[in-house]
Amino acid sequence: MTTISVTDLHDRVTRIFTGAGLTPQNAASVATVIVNGERDHCKSHGIYRIEGCLRTVQAGLAVPDAQPELHDSGKAVIEVEAHGGFANPAFDHAKDALVARAKETGIAALVIRDCLHFSALWHEVELLAAEGLASLSMCPSYAFVAPAGGTEPLLGTNPMAFGYPRQGENPYVYDFATSVAARGEIELHRRAGTPLPKGWAVDKDGNPTTDPEAALDGAMLPFGGHKGSAISTMIELMAGAMLGERMSKEALEFTGANGTLLPRHGALVIAMDPAVFAARSGRDPIDEGERLLSAIGAQGARLPSQRRFEAREKSLAEGITLTDAEVAQLDRFEAQGLAALD
Amino acid sequence: MTTISVTDLHDRVTRIFTGAGLTPQNAASVATVIVNGERDHCKSHGIYRIEGCLRTVQAGLAVPDAQPELHDSGKAVIEVEAHGGFANPAFDHAKDALVARAKETGIAALVIRDCLHFSALWHEVELLAAEGLASLSMCPSYAFVAPAGGTEPLLGTNPMAFGYPRQGENPYVYDFATSVAARGEIELHRRAGTPLPKGWAVDKDGNPTTDPEAALDGAMLPFGGHKGSAISTMIELMAGAMLGERMSKEALEFTGANGTLLPRHGALVIAMDPAVFAARSGRDPIDEGERLLSAIGAQGARLPSQRRFEAREKSLAEGITLTDAEVAQLDRFEAQGLAALD
């Protein structure tokens, strides 16, 4: 085991990405979300993701030196073209414009076009909460999920995140897939030879299954039955169809790699300024939120992201601990670049 | 059994409400959502609701002759003061301004302040879909639901609805409570002496229960575990705290009637124009949506609201069939007004 500071890990990961052809700005931006995932003990979005990013660059499906391009209509919808690059530098490029617009108009939306979105969405809503804004973020992914009552994969695992600022506290943040489980969890059951919990998946004929092989051959299910399915469909419509960007089925067809590389599609972020929304009420919208959030905590219920914030505090104080295998992989990626993948 | 046309039922219900002191405009607006619920065989939002509305007027908690007042900042957030009246006339009063603003700015929000919101939210998102807009609508309610992992009621049943327009078809519409069941369903189990399905509720110590009495004394649970709980919390924040309007706990305290009268709080509607969002993509956002929605149907999966749209078609063609008891109640309300409640 090795312990490394958050800053040092960020430097290493940035070097790996510049070594793979990313511009310094793109590399730093992608490194930030990956290192933040690792920092928060959110391992599925940590350095584990580096290989997938590099493989997608190697396959020519991610544009490493893409320059995000802002299109600002001057109204409440702002767009940024990622031009086939990662979503993170595109978001970073447009963030200040989105924040300024939301503060001016009360509500504003950011459309990210043609991006690779592999990172947790909490990163975006936390950055906006730090500016005093509430926000919703969502995107399609790969079509591995059947609609409730259906038989074939058509919806993505379609994540959705929401952030709401708090005074002197980490913000209220949720971020989850609208599938009942992640595809990687089914893969883990397959490798371990253990059955899936009921309700995770259907086989290719649409029958409920606990067999991981049959599930991978069939379809995953949305969380929360028909309600979760309706929300997942909404995400396809709002962050796919409405933007004129690929939905999850087209994203899978576009990459043509059965989901082993990162999906390329659009993303939608809606930012709202509570100060504008509450202005005429005479109430403080952050204090009001606090009444609810502290009451949830007082019941002994955990707020979403609470474990992540605790891990963050520890990582910032004590550094991030990596296994020898993880360090060896970082060494390899840093020394050999994309050749390390062969 | 009696069959009555949608128009005739609307006339009767409007007369009942003018008889209870509502202005003709308020009465017609409230009658529309109630009759539309009945028309769509959505009995829980149909004429069954009349009594609750009248009782709230009788208790002095609904202002029958409230005049909705529009406050338009000229930016992307529009507000309407319901002044303690029903949400429906307030929404109707502000709808054209919201539609025009969303078409101009791409995204716009409507804040409804201090309203009684008893009706299904699908009514609002359908009206916006008919104008070519996608929309999200949400509001708090009464605090009867415990957060996931919690023990005490703190969240409302917090409904959320979404609409997306389709060409030549009824829109894509979902509308559901974020609690796993409606409070009325628990009451029905209590009366029938049948146990609740698992996962619906906890007793007052926070332990899972299938006993309806213990559930009514304890708390209902959100749908979809911690994910549904996170969404319900978001609705409290977005449609309560952020607007500076009552959240579900304060709404329950304000009415002070243990939830037997209608709750009074705010509501939030976000309208988006797909034509603006998709403009630079070169794709038609409605055609794109259709590819997904028709593929869901082709799998044999039902879209949300499909049963409702089928019932609507039948009601419009054949009229609405009411039981003798329902007709007798309408007669009583129409003849005696609020005195019929005693």
Chai-1 contact restraints between the chains, C-beta under 6 A:
chainA,res_idxA,chainB,res_idxB,connection_type,confidence,min_distance_angstrom,max_distance_angstrom,comment,restraint_id
A,K75,B,T105,contact,1.0,0.0,6.0,A-B,restraint_1
A,K75,B,G106,contact,1.0,0.0,6.0,A-B,restraint_2
A,A76,B,A76,contact,1.0,0.0,6.0,A-B,restraint_3
A,A76,B,T105,contact,1.0,0.0,6.0,A-B,restraint_4
A,A76,B,G106,contact,1.0,0.0,6.0,A-B,restraint_5
A,A76,B,I107,contact,1.0,0.0,6.0,A-B,restraint_6
A,V77,B,G106,contact,1.0,0.0,6.0,A-B,restraint_7
A,V77,B,I107,contact,1.0,0.0,6.0,A-B,restraint_8
A,V77,B,V276,contact,1.0,0.0,6.0,A-B,restraint_9
A,T105,B,K75,contact,1.0,0.0,6.0,A-B,restraint_10
A,T105,B,A76,contact,1.0,0.0,6.0,A-B,restraint_11
A,G106,B,K75,contact,1.0,0.0,6.0,A-B,restraint_12
A,G106,B,A76,contact,1.0,0.0,6.0,A-B,restraint_13
A,G106,B,V77,contact,1.0,0.0,6.0,A-B,restraint_14
A,I107,B,A76,contact,1.0,0.0,6.0,A-B,restraint_15
A,I107,B,V77,contact,1.0,0.0,6.0,A-B,restraint_16
A,I107,B,I107,contact,1.0,0.0,6.0,A-B,restraint_17
A,I107,B,A109,contact,1.0,0.0,6.0,A-B,restraint_18
A,A109,B,I107,contact,1.0,0.0,6.0,A-B,restraint_19
A,A134,B,M242,contact,1.0,0.0,6.0,A-B,restraint_20
A,P147,B,I296,contact,1.0,0.0,6.0,A-B,restraint_21
A,P147,B,A301,contact,1.0,0.0,6.0,A-B,restraint_22
A,G149,B,A301,contact,1.0,0.0,6.0,A-B,restraint_23
A,G149,B,R302,contact,1.0,0.0,6.0,A-B,restraint_24
A,G150,B,Q299,contact,1.0,0.0,6.0,A-B,restraint_25
A,G150,B,A301,contact,1.0,0.0,6.0,A-B,restraint_26
A,T151,B,Q299,contact,1.0,0.0,6.0,A-B,restraint_27
A,E152,B,Q299,contact,1.0,0.0,6.0,A-B,restraint_28
A,L154,B,A295,contact,1.0,0.0,6.0,A-B,restraint_29
A,F162,B,M234,contact,1.0,0.0,6.0,A-B,restraint_30
A,Y164,B,L237,contact,1.0,0.0,6.0,A-B,restraint_31
A,Y174,B,A230,contact,1.0,0.0,6.0,A-B,restraint_32
A,F176,B,K227,contact,1.0,0.0,6.0,A-B,restraint_33
A,F223,B,G224,contact,1.0,0.0,6.0,A-B,restraint_34
A,F223,B,K227,contact,1.0,0.0,6.0,A-B,restraint_35
A,G224,B,F223,contact,1.0,0.0,6.0,A-B,restraint_36
A,G224,B,G224,contact,1.0,0.0,6.0,A-B,restraint_37
A,G224,B,G228,contact,1.0,0.0,6.0,A-B,restraint_38
A,K227,B,F176,contact,1.0,0.0,6.0,A-B,restraint_39
A,K227,B,F223,contact,1.0,0.0,6.0,A-B,restraint_40
A,G228,B,G224,contact,1.0,0.0,6.0,A-B,restraint_41
A,A230,B,Y174,contact,1.0,0.0,6.0,A-B,restraint_42
A,A230,B,P304,contact,1.0,0.0,6.0,A-B,restraint_43
A,M234,B,F162,contact,1.0,0.0,6.0,A-B,restraint_44
A,E236,B,L292,contact,1.0,0.0,6.0,A-B,restraint_45
A,L237,B,Y164,contact,1.0,0.0,6.0,A-B,restraint_46
A,L237,B,G289,contact,1.0,0.0,6.0,A-B,restraint_47
A,A241,B,P285,contact,1.0,0.0,6.0,A-B,restraint_48
A,A241,B,E288,contact,1.0,0.0,6.0,A-B,restraint_49
A,A241,B,G289,contact,1.0,0.0,6.0,A-B,restraint_50
A,M242,B,A134,contact,1.0,0.0,6.0,A-B,restraint_51
A,M242,B,P274,contact,1.0,0.0,6.0,A-B,restraint_52
A,M242,B,F277,contact,1.0,0.0,6.0,A-B,restraint_53
A,M242,B,P285,contact,1.0,0.0,6.0,A-B,restraint_54
A,L243,B,F277,contact,1.0,0.0,6.0,A-B,restraint_55
A,G244,B,A278,contact,1.0,0.0,6.0,A-B,restraint_56
A,G244,B,S281,contact,1.0,0.0,6.0,A-B,restraint_57
A,G244,B,R283,contact,1.0,0.0,6.0,A-B,restraint_58
A,G244,B,P285,contact,1.0,0.0,6.0,A-B,restraint_59
A,M247,B,L292,contact,1.0,0.0,6.0,A-B,restraint_60
A,P274,B,M242,contact,1.0,0.0,6.0,A-B,restraint_61
A,V276,B,V77,contact,1.0,0.0,6.0,A-B,restraint_62
A,F277,B,M242,contact,1.0,0.0,6.0,A-B,restraint_63
A,F277,B,L243,contact,1.0,0.0,6.0,A-B,restraint_64
A,A278,B,G244,contact,1.0,0.0,6.0,A-B,restraint_65
A,S281,B,G244,contact,1.0,0.0,6.0,A-B,restraint_66
A,R283,B,G244,contact,1.0,0.0,6.0,A-B,restraint_67
A,P285,B,A241,contact,1.0,0.0,6.0,A-B,restraint_68
A,P285,B,M242,contact,1.0,0.0,6.0,A-B,restraint_69
A,P285,B,G244,contact,1.0,0.0,6.0,A-B,restraint_70
A,E288,B,A241,contact,1.0,0.0,6.0,A-B,restraint_71
A,G289,B,L237,contact,1.0,0.0,6.0,A-B,restraint_72
A,G289,B,A241,contact,1.0,0.0,6.0,A-B,restraint_73
A,L292,B,E236,contact,1.0,0.0,6.0,A-B,restraint_74
A,L292,B,M247,contact,1.0,0.0,6.0,A-B,restraint_75
A,A295,B,L154,contact,1.0,0.0,6.0,A-B,restraint_76
A,I296,B,P147,contact,1.0,0.0,6.0,A-B,restraint_77
A,Q299,B,G150,contact,1.0,0.0,6.0,A-B,restraint_78
A,Q299,B,T151,contact,1.0,0.0,6.0,A-B,restraint_79
A,Q299,B,E152,contact,1.0,0.0,6.0,A-B,restraint_80
A,A301,B,P147,contact,1.0,0.0,6.0,A-B,restraint_81
A,A301,B,G149,contact,1.0,0.0,6.0,A-B,restraint_82
A,A301,B,G150,contact,1.0,0.0,6.0,A-B,restraint_83
A,R302,B,G149,contact,1.0,0.0,6.0,A-B,restraint_84
A,P304,B,A230,contact,1.0,0.0,6.0,A-B,restraint_85
